[in-house]
Amino acid sequence: MGKPQVTGERRRGWSPWHLAGLLAILAVGGGFGWWLATAEPPRVAADGRAALSADATRAVMARRETRPTLDPAQFVGKARLAHQVAREIPDVLDQLYCYCECDKHVGHKSLLSCYTDGHAAT
């Protein structure tokens, strides 16, 4: 019994599959580079914040809660800070769900509703 004879030797070098893989990587990378080069840079407002594009402005939905938030001066500590933030970003809070289910029990429309009637301070 001798050594088993190897019938085929492994080829060394580039196969057609290597070349196809390399071309695919170059095509994807080139497409991504082209997209980066042609993409519009983000707009920045005068105050340094990112400005919304026309498409993003249209995407903002109509506010569900129309009542104004309570005056933060009526509260102290974290409740005051929370009411101040609610005054600054009402559109964001109006898109969020309140997990205490006040929409079912109190008739609130969104998380913003909690800042219109003192519910957020409790």
N, C-alpha and C positions, 0 to 999 in steps of 0.2 A: 504494500500500500504506500503509495507516494503522496505527494502533495496534490490537492485538488487543482485541476488546471483551470485557469481563468480564461473564459472564452472571449470576453470583450474588455478592452481597456477603457478606462474613463478618459474622454477627450478633455484636453485642457484648452482654455481659451474661450473666446466669445461664441456663444451659440445664438441662433436666431431669437431665442426667448430672452436672452440678455439684452440684445439690441432693442427688441420690442418694449421691454420694461424701461429701458433708459429713455427711449423716445416718448413713452407715456409720461414719465416723470418730468421731462423737459417741457412737454406740451402743457401739462397742468401748471407747472411753475411759471411758464411764460404767460399763460392766461391770467394767473393770479397777479403777476407783476404788471401786466397791462391794465388789469382792473384797478390796482392800486394807483397806477400813474394817471388814470383818467377819472378816478373818483373825485367828487367835489369835496374840498376840505370843509370841516365843520365851521359854521358861522358863529361868530362870537359877538354878543351885544356890547354896547359901550361900557356896561357895568362889569364885564368880564364873564358873565354867564353865557351858556350856550344858547343861541337863538334857534327857535323852531323853524323848520322849513315850511313852505306853504302846505305840503302834504301832511306834515305832522300837525299843523295848526287845524286843518280840516278834520283830522282824526279825533280831536278832542270832542268828547260827547257832551251833550247838553247836561247841565247840572240837574240832578234829581232833587236835591235839597235847596230850596230857595230862601229859607229863613236866614237871617244874619246870625253869626256866632255871638255868644255872650261876651261882654267886655272883660278882658283878662284882669282888669283892676279889681273886679269883684272877688278874686280868688287870691290865695297865697301859695307859696312854695311851688311844688311840681304841677299842681292844678293850674296855677297862673301861667306857667311856662307852656303847658299843654294847650291852653286856650289861646295863647299868643301864636303858637305854631299853627293852630287851626285857622286863625285869621290870615296867616301868611300863605298857606297852601290849601285853600278850601277845595279846589278842583281835584287835588290828589285824594283828600279824605273822602270826597263824595264818590270816588270810584272804589272805595274799600268797604268790605263787609265787616260789620261789628259782630264779634264772636259771642257776645252775651245774648244774642238772638232778640235784641230789642226791636227788631223789625216785626217780630211776631207778637211781642207782648206790649210794646209801647207805641208801635206804629211808625217807627223810624224808617227812613228811606235808605240811609247809608251811615257810615261812621261819622260823617260830618253832622248828622242830626243830633248826635250825643253832645255836641258842643253848642247847640242852639237852645237847650232847655235845662242844662245843669246835670244831665245824666253822666257826663264824663267825669265830673268832680266827685262822684260817689264811689 
